[in-house]
Amino acid sequence: METIVVYSAENSTRLKFVLDWLLKERLHINYTLTTNEADTVDLQYFISYGKPLANSICIPDEQLLWKTGIQKLEPHAGTWKDLPTIFATTGDEFTLPFDLFSAVFFLLSRYEEYYHYHPDKHGRYPAAKSILYKNGWLMRPLVDEWVTALRKAVQAASGIHLEPTPFLFQPTYDIDMAYSHLHKGVGRIVGAYVRALLRGDVKQISERTQVLKKKQKDPYDSFRWLRLMHKEYDFKPLYFVLSSLKTTTFDKNIHPQHPAMMRVIKNLVKESAIGLHPSYFSERHDALSKEKKTLEQVSGSEIHISRQHYIRMKMPRTYHALLEHGITEDYSMGYGSHLGFRAGTGNSFVWYDLEKETTTPLRIFPFCFMDTTAHYEAKMTTKDAFEQLNEMCRKLHHTGSTMITVFHNFSLGTSTEWKGWRAAYEQFMEEQHG
């Protein structure tokens, strides 16, 4: 692995976080950081941060990396090589017309999510408050585009060939409700019949009756189909299982210790790693601890990955709770209300804790597309949803990034509400395999 020198008059944990991710993880190049300008005199190429120096790729310094705590910022927008930028500067003495390091830090640390804001109906940070949404950039992996442009700049300055990272596709699934009609208990089944009768929904009454009599497959049961498809197209999925121990308005899963749900979980473990899907009210009392312990007992495996149900997360409280409970990988970095790139990237990164000004052992895996968001929030047709998914996929291919999608077993079953999704998804999987 090649090594590049980075000059900066100052050093900080924020700068190290950015350099580790940008150079080591994304460009696969080592770096040596120096705060002594004399060390650069005889170098044929290097990166200079904050000062235009000969033979360097010069990046301006907007001072964010030397601060501590949170100050509300309004980064100026600009362009670089036809790419939108933030922390833009004026003048032409620098190679880059914006502070790339501060821009990456701002987006990956989710700095703006520490500001005061009015949460949405689920207590979440509103996508519409983000700088990417306000500028119309939410649907593009902007940070990954900057990385691609930086790779080309480093190669041009150094003559070193930096191998582009390959595109990766990671399918993931949230198991909120394993079954639509089966294994719900007498009370919930009777209640469902009553509600259907009051609506005059004869079709659902008939379907439920046929399923309960075992004359028809439950419309949410897509597990065997998924297993066979993953095997055919050679993908290793991740499943996140809602393991709420109480039924609530937002947690309608079958109890994880119900025999039917235990069978589902044990079968999922045979296929892939499974993760916790912390319940809607998991931050109350010791619910998270109990849910994780229960899922570990049922699955017979240690749980170290998670994704928040309803994507209910709040900086930094949620991540602190996950770390306290032994979670080392989280897949909640996306919006439940909007499609797109919440942190501007499809690639994973370690979480930087702005309260403690330090990197943490928690690695964040962003997703960009969720079926329920496209269907319920964006009101997309099946055709429009998968056209959008394919467009995002093309952008991630171009930048050598990772695409993480979120689907649910019920959207890929036989429910008439999700007509066409199963076939469209299989076609998408086949294309990714090819």
Secondary structure as a PSIPRED ss2 file (coil, helix, strand):
# PSIPRED VFORMAT (PSIPRED V4.0)

   1 M C   1.000  0.000  0.000
   2 E C   1.000  0.000  0.000
   3 T E   0.000  0.000  1.000
   4 I E   0.000  0.000  1.000
   5 V E   0.000  0.000  1.000
   6 V E   0.000  0.000  1.000
   7 Y E   0.000  0.000  1.000
   8 S E   0.000  0.000  1.000
   9 A C   1.000  0.000  0.000
  10 E C   1.000  0.000  0.000
  11 N C   1.000  0.000  0.000
  12 S C   1.000  0.000  0.000
  13 T H   0.000  1.000  0.000
  14 R H   0.000  1.000  0.000
  15 L H   0.000  1.000  0.000
  16 K H   0.000  1.000  0.000
  17 F H   0.000  1.000  0.000
  18 V H   0.000  1.000  0.000
  19 L H   0.000  1.000  0.000
  20 D H   0.000  1.000  0.000
  21 W H   0.000  1.000  0.000
  22 L H   0.000  1.000  0.000
  23 L H   0.000  1.000  0.000
  24 K H   0.000  1.000  0.000
  25 E H   0.000  1.000  0.000
  26 R H   0.000  1.000  0.000
  27 L C   1.000  0.000  0.000
  28 H C   1.000  0.000  0.000
  29 I C   1.000  0.000  0.000
  30 N E   0.000  0.000  1.000
  31 Y E   0.000  0.000  1.000
  32 T E   0.000  0.000  1.000
  33 L E   0.000  0.000  1.000
  34 T E   0.000  0.000  1.000
  35 T C   1.000  0.000  0.000
  36 N C   1.000  0.000  0.000
  37 E H   0.000  1.000  0.000
  38 A H   0.000  1.000  0.000
  39 D H   0.000  1.000  0.000
  40 T H   0.000  1.000  0.000
  41 V C   1.000  0.000  0.000
  42 D C   1.000  0.000  0.000
  43 L C   1.000  0.000  0.000
  44 Q C   1.000  0.000  0.000
  45 Y C   1.000  0.000  0.000
  46 F E   0.000  0.000  1.000
  47 I E   0.000  0.000  1.000
  48 S E   0.000  0.000  1.000
  49 Y E   0.000  0.000  1.000
  50 G C   1.000  0.000  0.000
  51 K C   1.000  0.000  0.000
  52 P C   1.000  0.000  0.000
  53 L C   1.000  0.000  0.000
  54 A C   1.000  0.000  0.000
  55 N C   1.000  0.000  0.000
  56 S E   0.000  0.000  1.000
  57 I E   0.000  0.000  1.000
  58 C E   0.000  0.000  1.000
  59 I E   0.000  0.000  1.000
  60 P C   1.000  0.000  0.000
  61 D C   1.000  0.000  0.000
  62 E C   1.000  0.000  0.000
  63 Q C   1.000  0.000  0.000
  64 L H   0.000  1.000  0.000
  65 L H   0.000  1.000  0.000
  66 W H   0.000  1.000  0.000
  67 K C   1.000  0.000  0.000
  68 T C   1.000  0.000  0.000
  69 G C   1.000  0.000  0.000
  70 I C   1.000  0.000  0.000
  71 Q C   1.000  0.000  0.000
  72 K C   1.000  0.000  0.000
  73 L C   1.000  0.000  0.000
  74 E C   1.000  0.000  0.000
  75 P C   1.000  0.000  0.000
  76 H C   1.000  0.000  0.000
  77 A E   0.000  0.000  1.000
  78 G E   0.000  0.000  1.000
  79 T E   0.000  0.000  1.000
  80 W E   0.000  0.000  1.000
  81 K C   1.000  0.000  0.000
  82 D C   1.000  0.000  0.000
  83 L E   0.000  0.000  1.000
  84 P E   0.000  0.000  1.000
  85 T E   0.000  0.000  1.000
  86 I E   0.000  0.000  1.000
  87 F C   1.000  0.000  0.000
  88 A E   0.000  0.000  1.000
  89 T C   1.000  0.000  0.000
  90 T C   1.000  0.000  0.000
  91 G C   1.000  0.000  0.000
  92 D C   1.000  0.000  0.000
  93 E C   1.000  0.000  0.000
  94 F C   1.000  0.000  0.000
  95 T C   1.000  0.000  0.000
  96 L C   1.000  0.000  0.000
  97 P C   1.000  0.000  0.000
  98 F E   0.000  0.000  1.000
  99 D C   1.000  0.000  0.000
 100 L H   0.000  1.000  0.000
 101 F H   0.000  1.000  0.000
 102 S H   0.000  1.000  0.000
 103 A H   0.000  1.000  0.000
 104 V H   0.000  1.000  0.000
 105 F H   0.000  1.000  0.000
 106 F H   0.000  1.000  0.000
 107 L H   0.000  1.000  0.000
 108 L H   0.000  1.000  0.000
 109 S C   1.000  0.000  0.000
 110 R C   1.000  0.000  0.000
 111 Y H   0.000  1.000  0.000
 112 E H   0.000  1.000  0.000
 113 E H   0.000  1.000  0.000
 114 Y H   0.000  1.000  0.000
 115 Y C   1.000  0.000  0.000
 116 H C   1.000  0.000  0.000
 117 Y C   1.000  0.000  0.000
 118 H C   1.000  0.000  0.000
 119 P C   1.000  0.000  0.000
 120 D C   1.000  0.000  0.000
 121 K C   1.000  0.000  0.000
 122 H C   1.000  0.000  0.000
 123 G C   1.000  0.000  0.000
 124 R C   1.000  0.000  0.000
 125 Y C   1.000  0.000  0.000
 126 P C   1.000  0.000  0.000
 127 A H   0.000  1.000  0.000
 128 A H   0.000  1.000  0.000
 129 K H   0.000  1.000  0.000
 130 S C   1.000  0.000  0.000
 131 I H   0.000  1.000  0.000
 132 L H   0.000  1.000  0.000
 133 Y H   0.000  1.000  0.000
 134 K H   0.000  1.000  0.000
 135 N C   1.000  0.000  0.000
 136 G C   1.000  0.000  0.000
 137 W C   1.000  0.000  0.000
 138 L C   1.000  0.000  0.000
 139 M C   1.000  0.000  0.000
 140 R C   1.000  0.000  0.000
 141 P C   1.000  0.000  0.000
 142 L H   0.000  1.000  0.000
 143 V H   0.000  1.000  0.000
 144 D H   0.000  1.000  0.000
 145 E H   0.000  1.000  0.000
 146 W H   0.000  1.000  0.000
 147 V H   0.000  1.000  0.000
 148 T H   0.000  1.000  0.000
 149 A H   0.000  1.000  0.000
 150 L H   0.000  1.000  0.000
 151 R H   0.000  1.000  0.000
 152 K H   0.000  1.000  0.000
 153 A H   0.000  1.000  0.000
 154 V H   0.000  1.000  0.000
 155 Q H   0.000  1.000  0.000
 156 A H   0.000  1.000  0.000
 157 A H   0.000  1.000  0.000
 158 S H   0.000  1.000  0.000
 159 G C   1.000  0.000  0.000
 160 I C   1.000  0.000  0.000
 161 H C   1.000  0.000  0.000
 162 L C   1.000  0.000  0.000
 163 E C   1.000  0.000  0.000
 164 P C   1.000  0.000  0.000
 165 T C   1.000  0.000  0.000
 166 P C   1.000  0.000  0.000
 167 F C   1.000  0.000  0.000
 168 L E   0.000  0.000  1.000
 169 F E   0.000  0.000  1.000
 170 Q E   0.000  0.000  1.000
 171 P E   0.000  0.000  1.000
 172 T E   0.000  0.000  1.000
 173 Y E   0.000  0.000  1.000
 174 D E   0.000  0.000  1.000
 175 I E   0.000  0.000  1.000
 176 D C   1.000  0.000  0.000
 177 M C   1.000  0.000  0.000
 178 A C   1.000  0.000  0.000
 179 Y C   1.000  0.000  0.000
 180 S C   1.000  0.000  0.000
 181 H C   1.000  0.000  0.000
 182 L C   1.000  0.000  0.000
 183 H C   1.000  0.000  0.000
 184 K C   1.000  0.000  0.000
 185 G C   1.000  0.000  0.000
 186 V H   0.000  1.000  0.000
 187 G H   0.000  1.000  0.000
 188 R H   0.000  1.000  0.000
 189 I H   0.000  1.000  0.000
 190 V H   0.000  1.000  0.000
 191 G H   0.000  1.000  0.000
 192 A H   0.000  1.000  0.000
 193 Y H   0.000  1.000  0.000
 194 V H   0.000  1.000  0.000
 195 R H   0.000  1.000  0.000
 196 A H   0.000  1.000  0.000
 197 L H   0.000  1.000  0.000
 198 L H   0.000  1.000  0.000
 199 R H   0.000  1.000  0.000
 200 G C   1.000  0.000  0.000
 201 D C   1.000  0.000  0.000
 202 V H   0.000  1.000  0.000
 203 K H   0.000  1.000  0.000
 204 Q H   0.000  1.000  0.000
 205 I H   0.000  1.000  0.000
 206 S H   0.000  1.000  0.000
 207 E H   0.000  1.000  0.000
 208 R H   0.000  1.000  0.000
 209 T H   0.000  1.000  0.000
 210 Q H   0.000  1.000  0.000
 211 V H   0.000  1.000  0.000
 212 L H   0.000  1.000  0.000
 213 K C   1.000  0.000  0.000
 214 K C   1.000  0.000  0.000
 215 K C   1.000  0.000  0.000
 216 Q C   1.000  0.000  0.000
 217 K C   1.000  0.000  0.000
 218 D C   1.000  0.000  0.000
 219 P C   1.000  0.000  0.000
 220 Y C   1.000  0.000  0.000
 221 D C   1.000  0.000  0.000
 222 S C   1.000  0.000  0.000
 223 F H   0.000  1.000  0.000
 224 R H   0.000  1.000  0.000
 225 W H   0.000  1.000  0.000
 226 L H   0.000  1.000  0.000
 227 R H   0.000  1.000  0.000
 228 L H   0.000  1.000  0.000
 229 M H   0.000  1.000  0.000
 230 H H   0.000  1.000  0.000
 231 K H   0.000  1.000  0.000
 232 E H   0.000  1.000  0.000
 233 Y H   0.000  1.000  0.000
 234 D C   1.000  0.000  0.000
 235 F C   1.000  0.000  0.000
 236 K C   1.000  0.000  0.000
 237 P C   1.000  0.000  0.000
 238 L E   0.000  0.000  1.000
 239 Y E   0.000  0.000  1.000
 240 F E   0.000  0.000  1.000
 241 V E   0.000  0.000  1.000
 242 L E   0.000  0.000  1.000
 243 S C   1.000  0.000  0.000
 244 S C   1.000  0.000  0.000
 245 L C   1.000  0.000  0.000
 246 K C   1.000  0.000  0.000
 247 T C   1.000  0.000  0.000
 248 T C   1.000  0.000  0.000
 249 T C   1.000  0.000  0.000
 250 F C   1.000  0.000  0.000
 251 D C   1.000  0.000  0.000
 252 K C   1.000  0.000  0.000
 253 N C   1.000  0.000  0.000
 254 I C   1.000  0.000  0.000
 255 H C   1.000  0.000  0.000
 256 P C   1.000  0.000  0.000
 257 Q C   1.000  0.000  0.000
 258 H C   1.000  0.000  0.000
 259 P H   0.000  1.000  0.000
 260 A H   0.000  1.000  0.000
 261 M H   0.000  1.000  0.000
 262 M H   0.000  1.000  0.000
 263 R H   0.000  1.000  0.000
 264 V H   0.000  1.000  0.000
 265 I H   0.000  1.000  0.000
 266 K H   0.000  1.000  0.000
 267 N H   0.000  1.000  0.000
 268 L H   0.000  1.000  0.000
 269 V H   0.000  1.000  0.000
 270 K H   0.000  1.000  0.000
 271 E H   0.000  1.000  0.000
 272 S C   1.000  0.000  0.000
 273 A C   1.000  0.000  0.000
 274 I E   0.000  0.000  1.000
 275 G E   0.000  0.000  1.000
 276 L E   0.000  0.000  1.000
 277 H E   0.000  0.000  1.000
 278 P C   1.000  0.000  0.000
 279 S C   1.000  0.000  0.000
 280 Y C   1.000  0.000  0.000
 281 F C   1.000  0.000  0.000
 282 S C   1.000  0.000  0.000
 283 E C   1.000  0.000  0.000
 284 R C   1.000  0.000  0.000
 285 H C   1.000  0.000  0.000
 286 D C   1.000  0.000  0.000
 287 A H   0.000  1.000  0.000
 288 L H   0.000  1.000  0.000
 289 S H   0.000  1.000  0.000
 290 K H   0.000  1.000  0.000
 291 E H   0.000  1.000  0.000
 292 K H   0.000  1.000  0.000
 293 K H   0.000  1.000  0.000
 294 T H   0.000  1.000  0.000
 295 L H   0.000  1.000  0.000
 296 E H   0.000  1.000  0.000
 297 Q H   0.000  1.000  0.000
 298 V H   0.000  1.000  0.000
 299 S H   0.000  1.000  0.000
 300 G C   1.000  0.000  0.000
 301 S C   1.000  0.000  0.000
 302 E C   1.000  0.000  0.000
 303 I C   1.000  0.000  0.000
 304 H C   1.000  0.000  0.000
 305 I E   0.000  0.000  1.000
 306 S E   0.000  0.000  1.000
 307 R C   1.000  0.000  0.000
 308 Q C   1.000  0.000  0.000
 309 H H   0.000  1.000  0.000
 310 Y H   0.000  1.000  0.000
 311 I H   0.000  1.000  0.000
 312 R C   1.000  0.000  0.000
 313 M C   1.000  0.000  0.000
 314 K C   1.000  0.000  0.000
 315 M C   1.000  0.000  0.000
 316 P C   1.000  0.000  0.000
 317 R H   0.000  1.000  0.000
 318 T H   0.000  1.000  0.000
 319 Y H   0.000  1.000  0.000
 320 H H   0.000  1.000  0.000
 321 A H   0.000  1.000  0.000
 322 L H   0.000  1.000  0.000
 323 L H   0.000  1.000  0.000
 324 E H   0.000  1.000  0.000
 325 H C   1.000  0.000  0.000
 326 G C   1.000  0.000  0.000
 327 I C   1.000  0.000  0.000
 328 T C   1.000  0.000  0.000
 329 E E   0.000  0.000  1.000
 330 D E   0.000  0.000  1.000
 331 Y C   1.000  0.000  0.000
 332 S C   1.000  0.000  0.000
 333 M C   1.000  0.000  0.000
 334 G C   1.000  0.000  0.000
 335 Y C   1.000  0.000  0.000
 336 G C   1.000  0.000  0.000
 337 S C   1.000  0.000  0.000
 338 H C   1.000  0.000  0.000
 339 L C   1.000  0.000  0.000
 340 G C   1.000  0.000  0.000
 341 F C   1.000  0.000  0.000
 342 R C   1.000  0.000  0.000
 343 A C   1.000  0.000  0.000
 344 G C   1.000  0.000  0.000
 345 T C   1.000  0.000  0.000
 346 G C   1.000  0.000  0.000
 347 N C   1.000  0.000  0.000
 348 S C   1.000  0.000  0.000
 349 F E   0.000  0.000  1.000
 350 V E   0.000  0.000  1.000
 351 W E   0.000  0.000  1.000
 352 Y E   0.000  0.000  1.000
 353 D E   0.000  0.000  1.000
 354 L C   1.000  0.000  0.000
 355 E C   1.000  0.000  0.000
 356 K C   1.000  0.000  0.000
 357 E C   1.000  0.000  0.000
 358 T E   0.000  0.000  1.000
 359 T E   0.000  0.000  1.000
 360 T E   0.000  0.000  1.000
 361 P E   0.000  0.000  1.000
 362 L E   0.000  0.000  1.000
 363 R E   0.000  0.000  1.000
 364 I E   0.000  0.000  1.000
 365 F C   1.000  0.000  0.000
 366 P C   1.000  0.000  0.000
 367 F C   1.000  0.000  0.000
 368 C C   1.000  0.000  0.000
 369 F E   0.000  0.000  1.000
 370 M E   0.000  0.000  1.000
 371 D H   0.000  1.000  0.000
 372 T H   0.000  1.000  0.000
 373 T H   0.000  1.000  0.000
 374 A H   0.000  1.000  0.000
 375 H H   0.000  1.000  0.000
 376 Y H   0.000  1.000  0.000
 377 E H   0.000  1.000  0.000
 378 A C   1.000  0.000  0.000
 379 K C   1.000  0.000  0.000
 380 M C   1.000  0.000  0.000
 381 T C   1.000  0.000  0.000
 382 T H   0.000  1.000  0.000
 383 K H   0.000  1.000  0.000
 384 D H   0.000  1.000  0.000
 385 A H   0.000  1.000  0.000
 386 F H   0.000  1.000  0.000
 387 E H   0.000  1.000  0.000
 388 Q H   0.000  1.000  0.000
 389 L H   0.000  1.000  0.000
 390 N H   0.000  1.000  0.000
 391 E H   0.000  1.000  0.000
 392 M H   0.000  1.000  0.000
 393 C H   0.000  1.000  0.000
 394 R H   0.000  1.000  0.000
 395 K H   0.000  1.000  0.000
 396 L H   0.000  1.000  0.000
 397 H H   0.000  1.000  0.000
 398 H H   0.000  1.000  0.000
 399 T C   1.000  0.000  0.000
 400 G C   1.000  0.000  0.000
 401 S C   1.000  0.000  0.000
 402 T E   0.000  0.000  1.000
 403 M E   0.000  0.000  1.000
 404 I E   0.000  0.000  1.000
 405 T E   0.000  0.000  1.000
 406 V E   0.000  0.000  1.000
 407 F E   0.000  0.000  1.000
 408 H E   0.000  0.000  1.000
 409 N H   0.000  1.000  0.000
 410 F H   0.000  1.000  0.000
 411 S H   0.000  1.000  0.000
 412 L H   0.000  1.000  0.000
 413 G C   1.000  0.000  0.000
 414 T C   1.000  0.000  0.000
 415 S C   1.000  0.000  0.000
 416 T H   0.000  1.000  0.000
 417 E H   0.000  1.000  0.000
 418 W H   0.000  1.000  0.000
 419 K C   1.000  0.000  0.000
 420 G C   1.000  0.000  0.000
 421 W H   0.000  1.000  0.000
 422 R H   0.000  1.000  0.000
 423 A H   0.000  1.000  0.000
 424 A H   0.000  1.000  0.000
 425 Y H   0.000  1.000  0.000
 426 E H   0.000  1.000  0.000
 427 Q H   0.000  1.000  0.000
 428 F H   0.000  1.000  0.000
 429 M H   0.000  1.000  0.000
 430 E H   0.000  1.000  0.000
 431 E H   0.000  1.000  0.000
 432 Q H   0.000  1.000  0.000
 433 H H   0.000  1.000  0.000
 434 G C   1.000  0.000  0.000
